[in-house]
Amino acid sequence: MSVDIENKGAIASQEVTEKADSDGYRNSDVQLPLDTQVETDLNVTENDLAEAKELANRLTLEEIRPMMERVLIIHENDPNFPFSIIERIRAFLGNEEIFENPQKHAVLIEEMKLESALITVNSPYAEVRAVVDNHDDVHIPCGTIRAWTIGIGFSILLAFINQLFSIRQPAISVQANVAQLLAFPIGKALEKLLPDAGITLWGTRHSLNPGPFSRKEHMLITIMANVSWNYPYTNNIIWVQYLPDYFNQSYAGQFSYQIVIALSTNYIGYGMSGIVRRFLVYPSYCVWPASLVTIALNAAFHNDKNTPVESPFGKVFTVSRMKFFGLTFAAMFVYFWFPNYIFMALSVFSWTTWIAPNNVNLSAITGFYNGLGVNPWPTWDWNTLLFDQTDPLMIPFFSTFNKFIGATIACFVIAALWYTNTYNTGYLPINSNRVFDNTGALYNVTNAVDEHGLFDAAKYEAYSFPFLAAGNISIYLFFFAIYTAIISYAYLYHRHEIVMGFKNLFNSFRKDKGGRINDYQDVHNRLMSKYAEVPEWWYTIVLAIAIALGCVGIAHWETYTSPGVVFYGLALCALFVIPIGIVKAITGIEVTLNVLAEFIGGSFVAGNALAMNYFKSFGYVTCAHALLFSQDLKLAHYVKIPPRQTFAAQMMGTLISTFVSVGVLNFQINQIPNVCTVNAPNRFTCPGINTFFTASVLWGTVGPIKVFGQDGMYTWLLAGFPIGFVVPIIIYYMNKRFRKTWMRQIHPVAIFYGALSWAPYNLSYIWPAVPIAWFSWIFLKQRYLGFWSKYNFVLSASFSSAIAVAAIIIFFSLQWTEIELDWWGNSVTSQGCEDDACTLYHLAEGEYFGPRIGEFH
């Protein structure tokens, strides 16, 4: 079988040892070989450098100048791109003497050639080079019968399990990494068992066993599982509509209604992701850190290369990625049982509160459950660091550290609010995400609505204004700030890339322009250009059909909602999907639109919780799905899966999982007695649905205007909007003015994101990631790049997979049967204020705080 691989031969090169003082960027008595200088600056291994040398020798000065101009435009403010290289490019482009008398600047020119070649034949990022192959064999099997069979099987299984147990307390979910782990032995088994028998369609033979189970087949299965494991967000709306204790709308039990709105929200997100792929998938600066972990696991199973690497332990490591994954997986699988079942104090290591459990101030500052979590080392549980689906090995150090800075700033804000009793926060727990009434009890929304779930002004005025805890107040302030910050940040830092994306999008509709290859020159786009692209109109049709389904679902049934919410929500998504997507692709953190959707939706449709829920679904959820699907498109882009096969896999996986989830939802509604009540069997008490209903009524019925409007108590929080808009501008121009290396690592959106990591989370979830991220991304990456490249992302994948598998086993074998270990190591974490949140002030019998009854409206 012929192999079509893009190869770049490596040739030996002479080391250049002459000084380069005249070039204005290097002034040292130490004479470094050019190769060593480039390896250090670009974080590149010897193998990567050798591959680039052949192309570097063919490049001319005239060719590299426009290449470097383009690199400077795109990567000048990129925190993932080496700052030393940016400085050298500026020196190169800013000195006309180089182009007039090149012989006098041989060293700098040779370095620019090498750097141009590296960026051309590989990714400019060490983390991408570590796991993503810059070669491709177009004959590797991908969309095979066995891949589709395994993928469809996991789509059904994950959708079934996750929907069924989504209403249980505690809930359980099986994510795509488990499917990726299990797909390998299943695929290898079918490779051994199935015969090489098949059929030929349109000139292509489709065999039951086309040969060894390939990495592309494996990744296609993973993509199908990734779009299938989460149940449709609209199922939450169905629950609060149908149940008698909520809105009691019996028509919501109809399968036709459920499936129409579920398909609509899911496929609108997919249509959006296809349209914005030129902004979020094709550009090389869109790294998508989470995808690298998935690819690392894939490479561990399928990569036969085992290059020895120098380790920080003084030895050369020859352990293969596969063996390393197995060893670390087993170690974490065993260890996870201790902090999460046997000795849970290891997970909630709030040792300071054990000294005096009832000390209010000690618990408020250092508490893990009900405090600010200020603790030098608050946990020994890796799972704690995964609270926002990222880990310190996955995302760059600057992301982790900026998150910590933002969380620390918010910590001082929360403490100041609570200790000064601002807005009566002293009568409430310091760090809660719940809403309270004027007695400090949880807000009972039934006391503010009529029997139809609509706002009742008389009942509301006789009850209470809704009060927020200090942690929750801080979150809303920084949520408002991050939404405007991401707009100004995207314009200042990425306007050139966004303009290029729009040009490329427009060109894709023209018959005389190919679009992608003209504007995206990195190696992965060149390799993917061999495959037939998915036409833009395919995604447009998907988007149009999804919009139509949404309008039908809202207009045909008695939802008390205008189909206009579909377009309002879509407009919100369209405004933010590119800026939010760029931030996630670069930093690994995702800004969600849930608060903004509730704020705008609740203002537009005040008094109608159901309409607000639909606005939220078509605004927030559409954007979240678009980013999820975009990440999978990047995954396929990295692994070189033909785009049309990725399209088919995502479409089919989404279709199957939607029908399965809605089918299980019908079973839960109609067949589980007393579901979502305290008398429900097997703990199917629906804690998430109860929270969803409370938020729906509070922000959709009482409405944000009463809370944040002109006469609302929390009007000042709207100052977050102008603050967020201004902060990126200040940081941008400070960086332009001072041009310090550390200033390029300041990411305003990541700082605001860190400030959102409260209520119910706190510093105990965030701080432990900082030293781990520094050790991985700074110490190991700079000093032992080969070791870091080989094992870092494999370790992240093995830990996450082991935790997922161990959690499932613990759940079904022990928690399901309510087998518990009752001893000090499991009970010490829930004593005193850590068990029942303490408050700074207390009310006497019959008293209440806040506005007097009748004074608020």
N, C-alpha and C positions, 0 to 999 in steps of 0.2 A: 504494500500500500504506500503510495507516495505521500510524503509529508511536506506541507506548505508552511514553512516556518520562517519568520523574519529573524535572520541571524545577523549579528555584527561580529566579525572575527576580531579577536584581540591580538594585538602585536606589541612587542616590547618597545619601550620608548626610552630615550636618554633622559637622565635626570638633569634638570637645569638648576645650577647652583649659584648662578650669579646674583649679586645683590640687585635690588630694585629701588634704591633710594630715590632715583630720579623720577619714578612713576608717582611719587607723592602719596603712597598708601602703605608702604612698608619701610620701616627704618629700624633695622636690627643688626647687631653684630653676628647673630646666629644665622648661618646660611642653611635654609631648609630646602630640600629637594622640592621641585614643583609638585610632584605627585603627593608628597606628604602635606604640603600646604593646602592643596585642593581637597584631599581626604578630610583634613581637619575642618576646613571651612564649610564644606557641603555635607558633612557627616556621611561620607560615602565609603563603602568597603573597597578593598583592592579589586575584587571581581567586577564590581560595577564600573570602577574607573578604567580597568583594562578594556572593557567592552566599548567604552566611549572613545578610546584613543584612535581607532581607525577612522571614524568620522571626523574627529578633530583635525587630523592631518590633511583632510580634504577641504576643510572649510577655509574660506578666504576672509580677509578683513572686511570686504564689502558685504559679505553674507552675514557676518556675526553682528554688525552694527545694528541693523533693523531688528534682529533677534533680541539683542540686549535692550533695545528701546522698548520692545514689547514686554519683556520680562519686568522691566522697571515700572511700567505703567500698571501691570497686574499685581505685582508682588511687593511694591514699595512699602505698603502698610500691612503686609501679610505677616502676622506674628509667627506663623509656622515656617516662614522662609528665613534662612540664615541672614542676620543683619550684616555680617562681615562681607557677604557676597553683594548685598545691596550697595555698601560703601565702595566696593571695588568697581561695580558697574557704573556708579556715579563718577568715579575717577576716570574710568575709561571713556564714557560718553562726554564728559565735561572738558576733555583736553584735546583740542583740535590738533595739537602737536603730534599726537599719536597717529593720526591719519595722514599727516603731511610727511612725517619722518618715522615710519613704523619700525625701521631697523634699530632705533634708539630705545624702543619700548618692547623689546622682544618678549620679556618675561610676562608682562601684563597681557600682551596680545595672546601668548600661548595659553595663559590661564583662562582668558575669556573664551578661547576656542574650546578648551576642555570643558568649561562650564556650559557652553552652548551645546556641545555634543552630549553632555550628561543629561541636560534637560530635554534634548531631542530624542535620545534612545531610551530614556527612562523617566521616571517621575522625579520632580525636583525635591520631593520629600522623602526623608529616610524611612519614615514609618510606612509609607506606601511601598517603597522598594523592598522593605523587610519581608513582605508577605505576598505582594502582587507580582506575578510573572510578566515580564515585558516581552514575551514571545507567545505565539499562538499557533496551534495546529488546527486548521479548519476541518480536518477529517475526524477529530475526536467526537465520538457519539454524544449527543445531548438530549434531544427530545425523543427518547426511545420509548418503546412500549412499556418496558419495566420501570422507567423513570416516571412516566405518567401514572402507572398503576400504583407505585409506592406513594407518589405525591398526592393522588386523589385519596388514597387510604388515610394518610396523615391529615389531610384537610377535613375529612369526615370525623376522624377520631378526636382531633384537637377541638374542633367546633363543638362536638357533642359534650366532651368532658368540661370544657370551660363554661359553656352555657349552663349545664346542669348544676355545677357547683358554685356558680357565681352568686347565688342567693343564700349560700350557707355561711354560718358564722363558726369558725373562720372560713373564708373562701379558699379555694384552691385553683390554681391555673397551671396549665402545662404549656410552655412557650416553645418557640421554634427551635431553640438550641437543643431541646430534648429530641425533637424529630430529626434534627441534623445528626445527632449522636446515634440514634437507633437506625437511621436510614443506611448507614455504612454496612453494618453486618447483614442487614436484609438484602441490600444490593449485591454484596459479595456472595451471599447464599444463592440468589437467583442466577448469578453468573455461573455458579457451579452446577445448578440443578436444571435450568431451562435449556432446551435444545436450540440449535441454530436454525430455527424454522420461522418463516415469515411470508410476507406478501410484497409485491412491488406495485407502488402507486405513483403515477406520473414520472416514471423513470427512476424512482428512489426505492430501494429495498428497505423494508421495515421488519427487522428480525426480533424474535423474542430474546435472543442472546447475541448482540452484535460484537461481543468481545468483553474485555475487562470492564468492570464497573468504573466509569470515568468520573473525574472531578466535576465535569460540566453536568453530567446527570445528577450527581450528588447536590450541586448547587441549585439546579432547577427544582429539585424536590424541596430544598430548604426554602426557596422563594415561595413555593406554593404553601408551605407550612406557615411562613411568616405572614402571609396575607389572610390566613385562615384561623389563627389561634384566638383572635379577639372577637367577641360577639358584637353584633351591631349595636351602636349607641342608642338607636331608636327603641331597642327593647326596654330600656329604662322608662321611656315615655309610655310604652304599652302597659307596663306594670302600674304606674300611677294613674293611668286612665281607667284601667279595668277593675282594679280591686275595690271592693265595697268600702273599705276604710279610707280610701282616697277619693278619686273623682267619680268612681262608680259608673263609668260609661261602658255599657255592655258591648257595644259594637266593636270596641277595641279588641275583643276576643276573636274577631274574624281573621282567618289566615290571610285572606286576600289583602286586607288593609295592612296587616303587619308586614307582609312580604314586599308590598309596593313601596312603603316608606323606607324599609331597610335597604332594598336594592338601590333606591334613589340616593341615600346618603353615602353608601359605599362606593357607588360608581361615579358620583360627582367628583369625589376625591381622586379616583383613578384618572378620570378625564383631565382634571387639572394637572396632575403629575406629568402626564404626557406632553401637555402644552408647555410646561415650564422646564422640561428636561434640558433645554439649551442654556438655562440659567443655573441649574442645580446638579446636572449629571455630567455633561460633556466637559466643562471647564476643569482643568487639573487642580486648581486651588480648592475645589470642592472635594475634600478628602473623605468625608463621612467616616469618622473614627470607628463607630460601632461596626461598620462593614468590615473593617480590617480584622476584627476579632473573629467574625464569622469565616472569613477567608483563611485566617490562620488555622482554624480547626479543620477546614477543608484540606489545606495544604499538609497538615500533619498526617492525614489519612492517605493522601495520594502522592506526596512528593518523596521520591526515592533518594534524593540528594541528601547527603549527610556530611557536611563540611565541618571539620574540627574548628573550634573557636576558643580563643583565650578567655578565661573566666576571671572574675574578681577574686576567686579563691586560690589563685596561684597555680591552677592546673588548666590543662587544655581539655575542654569538654567535647566528647565524641558521641554523646547520647543523641539519638535521633529525635526529631520532633514527635514522632508517634510514641516512642518509649517515654519521653518526657511528659507528654500529655497523660499517658496511662499512670505513671507514678504520681504526678501531682493530683490527678483526678482521684485516685485511691486515697491519697493522704487527706484531701479536703473532704471527701465523702465520709471518712471515719471521723475526722475532727468536727464536722458540722453537727454531729449528734450531741456533742458536749454543750456548746453554747445555746443550742436550740431545743434540747430536751433533757439531758442529764444534769447539766450545771448551767442553768440559764443566767446566772449572775455574771458569767463570762461575756454574755451578749450585752446585758444591761449593767455595765460595770460602774455604776454610780456610787463608788465606794465612800465618797464624802458624805452622802446622805445616810449611810448606814451608821455613822457615828451618832447622829442626832436626827432620827427620822421625822420628828415633829417640829423641827426648827424651821420656821417659815422662810426666813431669809436664806438659810443654807440651801434649802430645797429649791427655792425660787431661782437662785443663781446657778447651782450645780446639778439640779435634778435632771435625770434622763427622760422620764415620762412627762413630768409636769413643770419642768423648769427650763432655764436657758441653756443648760448643758455645758457650762463652762467647767471643763475637766481636762487635765493634761493628757490622760489616756482613758477614754470612757468606754471602750469596747474591745473585745478580742474576737469579734465575729465579723468575718468578711462580708456577710450578707447585709450587715448594717450599712456598709459603704455603698450598697447598690440601691439605696432608697429612691433614687431618681433615674434608675436604669443606666447609670454610668459607673465606671470604676476607675481608680487612679492609674491603672495600667492601660486603660482604653483611650482616654482623652488626654490631650497635651497638658503639660504641667501648668502652662499659663492659664488654661481654663480652670483647673482645680484651684490654683492659688487665687485667681480673681473671684471665684465663687466664695472662697473663704473670706476674702477682704469684704465682699458685699455682706456676707452673713454677720461678720463682726460689727460692721457699721449698724446693721439692723438690730443687733444685740443691744447696743447702747441706746438706740431709739426706744426699743421695747422696755428696757429697764427704766428709762426716764419717764415714759408714759405711766408705768405702773406705780413707781414710787412717788410720783407727784399726784397720783389719783386723777390724772387727766381723763375727762369724760367718764368718771366713775369706774375706771379700770381696776382700782384697788379693791373693789368689791367682787371681782371676778378672778378666775385663775389667770396667771400671767401669760401663759402660752397655749391658748386653746383656739381651735378653729370652729367652735360651736357658736351659736347665737343665743343670747340670754335675754330674759325679761328683767323688770326692775326690782325683782327680789333675788336675783342671782340664779334662778332656776332656768333650765333650758326653755327657749322660746317655744310656746305651744301655738302653732300656726292656726289650729282650729279655732282659737279665740279671736281671730282676726278675719275669718272668711265665713261666707254663708254655706248652705248645704250643697251648692254647686261648685264650691271652690273659688268663688269670686270674692273680691275684696268687700268687706262690710265695714264701712267707716265708723258706725256707731259701736260695734263690738271692739274695733281696734282702739278707739279713743277711750273706751272703758277698761282696756287691758294694759298695754304697755308699748313703749317705743322699743324697737329691737336694739340691743346693746352688743358691742363687739369687745372681745378681750384685747389686751395690749398687743399680743402677737398678731392677731387678726387685723387690727388697725394698721400695723406696720406693713403687713402684706398688701393691703389695698393701696397704700401710699406708693409702694414700690412697683406694684402691678401697673398703676396708672403711669408711672415714670418709664417703665420699660417699653410700653407701647409707642410712645413718642420717641424714645431713645433709639429704637430700632429703625425708625424712619430716617432720622437725621444721620445715624451711623451708616446706614446703607448708602445714602447719597454721598457722604463725605469719603467713605472708604472703598465703595464698590460701584460708583456710578459708571466708570468706564466699562466694567464687566457687564453691568446691566444693559447699557447701551448696545454693547456687542451682542448680547443675547437677543435683544429686540431686532437688531439687524439680521441676525441669523434666522430668527423666527420668520420674519417677513420674506427672506430669501427662500425659505423652505416651501413657500407657496408658489414660487416662480419656477417655471419649467426649465429655464436656462441656467439655474444656479442649484448646486447641490446642497449648499448651506453649511453642513457641518465641517467638511474637510477644509473648506476655505478659511475658516476662522479658528478652528481648534487643531493645533499642530502637534500635540503631544503624542507619545507613542501609542497610548491606548486608543485614542481616536483613529489613528492611522490603521491600527490592527482591526478595529471594529468596522472600518469603511469597507472591508471585504464582504460584509454581510448586508443583505437587503434591509434597509431602514423601514420602520413603521411609519407610513404616511401620516401627515398631520391630520388629515380628514378622518382617519380611524378614531383618533382620540376625540375629535370634535363631535363625531356621531355618538360616541359613548356619553359624552357630556350632555348632548342635546336630549338623548333618551332618558338619562338620569334626571334631568331637570323636568322633563315631561312627567315622569313617574312621580316626582315630588309634588308637582302641581295637582295631579290627579288624586293622590292620596290625601292631600289637605282639602281640596275643593269637593271631592265626591262624598266624603264622610263628614259627620257633624263635629268638626274640630274647633269651631268658633275662631278660625284662623284664616287669614287671607293667604292665597298662594304667593303673594308678594314677599313673604318671609323667605321663600326660596331664593329670590333674586337679591334681597337685602343681605342675606347670609352669604351668598356667593360673592357679592361685591366686597364684603368684609374680608373674605378669604383671598380674593384677587388682589386686594390692596397689600396684604401682609405676607402672602405665601412666599414671595421671592426674598424679601429681607429676612424673614424668619428662617427660610430654607438655607440661605447663605450662611447665617450665623450657626445653624446646626451643622452644616457641612464642614465648617472650619473648626468650630470649638467642640462639637459633640453634645451641646446643650440645646434643648428645645424650649422656646417660649410659646406657651399655649395661649389661646385666645378666649379661654372660658370666662374669665372675669370681664373682659371687654364685651363679649357677646351677651353676658347677663346684664351688664350695665346699659348697653345700647338697646338690647331687646326689651329689657324691663321698662326702659323709658319710652320706647315706641309703642309698646302694647301694655301700658300700665293697667293692672287689674286683671290680666289674663295670663295665668301661669302656663297654660298649654301653648299659647302662641309664643311666649318667651322661650319655652323648651325647643320649639321648632326653629326659632331664630338661632338659638344656640347650636342646634344640630347642624344646620346648613352653613353656619359661620365657623364655629370652633372645630367641630368634628370633620367637616370637609377639609379644612386646612391641615388638621392632624393626619388624616388619611392621605392627603396629597404628599406630605413629607414622608410618611411611611412607605408609600409606593415609590417615591423618588429614591429613597435609600436602597430599595430593592433593585431599581433600575441601575443604580451605580454599582451595586453588587454584581449584577449581570455584566455590566460594562467592564469591570475589573477582570472577571473570569472569562470574558469573551463568549458569552452565550448569545447566539443570534437574536437580535431584538424582537423579531416576530415570534420566536419561541417564548421569549420572556413575556410578551404581550399575551399570548395564548395561556401561559401558565398563570399569570396574575388574574386574567379574566375568569378562567375556569375555577381557580382556587377560591376567588371571591364569591362566585356564583354558588358553588357547592356549600361553602361554609355558611353563607347567608340562609340558604334553604334549611340546612341542618339546624342552625341556631334557632330560627323561627319555629321549626318543627318541635324542638325541645321546649321552647317557650310555651307553645300550646299545650304540651304535655304537663308542664309545671302548673300552668294556670288551671287546667281542667281536671288533672288527675291527682295532684298532691293535696290531701285534705288540710284545711286550716293553714295554707301556705302564707307566708309573710306575717304570721302571728306568733305569739309566744307559745302556742300549742302545736306548732308545726312539727312534723316528724323529722328526725335526722338533722335538726338545727337549721332547717330551711326558713329562717326568720327574716331574711332579706335586709340586713343592716345597711347595705349600700343603697337599696331602694328607698329606705326610710330617710336617709340623708339626702338623696336626690329629691324626694318629695318636699322635704323641708326647704331646701334651696329653691325649688321651683316656686313654692308659694311665697317665700320671703321676698325673692327678687322679682318674681313675675306678678305677684298679687299686691303685696305691700309696696314693692317697687323701689328702685334706687333713687327716685326723685325725693321720696320722703326721707331717705337715709342720707343721700349726698347732695340733694338739691339746695335751693336758696335758704329754706327754713330747716334743713336737716342738721342733725348734730355733727355730722362728719364732713361738712362742706369743705373744710380746709384740706382734706386729703386730695382734692382735685388739683392742688398745687403740684402734685406729682407729675401732671402732664407737662407744664412748662419746664420743671426741673429736669425731667428726663430728656426733653428736646435739647436743652442747653448743654448738658454735661458732655455728650460726645463732641460737640463743637469745641468746647474748652480743651478737652484732651487732644483733639486732632491738631489744633493750632499750637498747643504746647509741644507736641511731638515734632511738628514742623519747625518750631523755633529752636528747640534745644537738641533734637536728634540724638537722644541717648538710647543705648541699647535696651535698658530696662523699661523705658517709656513705650517702646513698641509692644511690650508685653501687657500693657494696660488695655483691657478690653471693657469698655463701658457697659455693653450689654451683659457680658458675663458677670460683672460686678452687681448689676441690678438683679440678675438671675439669682445670684447667691443670696441677696437680700430677701428673696421670696422663699427661701428654704426654712420657713418657720411655720408653726401652728399646723400640724402638731410636731414637726421636726425641729431640730435645734443644732447647736454647735457640736453636740456629741456625734452627730451623723456626718459632719462635714470635716472637722479638724483632723481626724485620723488619716484621711486620704492625703493630706498635704505632705507629710514626710515620706510616705510610700511613693507618691507621684514624683517627688524630688529625687529619690533614690533611683527610680526607674528612668525618668525622662531626662534628668540632668546628669547624675553621677554615672549610671551604667551606659547611657546612650553616648555620652561624650568620651568615656574612657574605654569602654568595651563594646563598641558598636556591633561587632559581629555576634557577640553573645546576646546582646539586647535584641538584635534583628531576628535571631533564630528562635528565641524563647519567650520574649515579652508577651506577645499577643496570644501565643499558645497557652501560657500560664493563665491569662485572663479568661480564655475560653474554657480551660479545664476547671478552674474554680467555679465559674458560673454554671457549667454543666453539672458538676458534682453537687452543687447546692440544690439545683433543680431536681435532680434524681433523688437525693436524700430527703428533700422536703416532701416529695410525693410518697415515698415509702413511710416516713414518719407519720404522715397524715392518715394514710389508709390503715396502717398496722397498729397505730397507737392512739392518735387523736380521734379518729373515727369511732373507736371503741371506748373512748374516754379513759384510757389508761394513763395515769399521771404519777410522777415521782414527787411525793410530798416530803421535802426536806429543806433545811435552811438555805442551801444553794439555789433553790428555786423560789423560795418565798421571801427572801430578804429584799428582793427588788421591788416588792409591792407593800411597803410598810410606811405608815405615817402619811406625809404629804405626797409621796410617790404613789400611794394607793388611792387616796382621795385628795384631789388638788386643793391646796390651802389658798386662802385669800389674805390680803393685807388688812382689810377692814371687814367688820361684821355688822349685821343689822339686828336691831332689837325686834322683839315680837311685834308683828303688825306694821313695821316700817318698810319703806321702799325708797330707792334712790332715783335720781334723774328727774325729768320734768314731772310736774304734778298732773294727776289725772284731769283731763280736760284742757290742758295747756299745749298739747301736741295734736297735730291733725294729719 
